[in-house]
Amino acid sequence: MPGVLIIEALAQAAALLTLKTANLKVDSDSVYYFVGIDEARFRKPVYAGDQLILKVAIARQLKGVWKYSARAEVNDKLVTEAKLMCTMQGI
């Protein structure tokens, strides 16, 4: 699985975490933007048939920008980690 898709999956998991944590409702005008990535590391390859477990934690929220610590694991082994930043518009 390409690294860019793993990062995208982590960003989408971060969006779901934010919506659930902040108890927000979305409509057709709501947009969640992935605005930054830091310290991305790809430790091991992910192959077809692997079960990718996504783990995302909110590090902080300031002025509409959410920061996360994210990691992806296969068989309890770290394959990708990164710090993500996202923001929401229209909510």
Buried (B, 14 or more C-beta within 10 A) or exposed (E): BEBEEBBEBBBBBBBEBBBEEEEEEEEEEEEBEBEEBEEBEBEBEBEEEBEBEBEBEBEEBEEEBBBBBBBBBBEEEBBBBBBBBBBBEEB
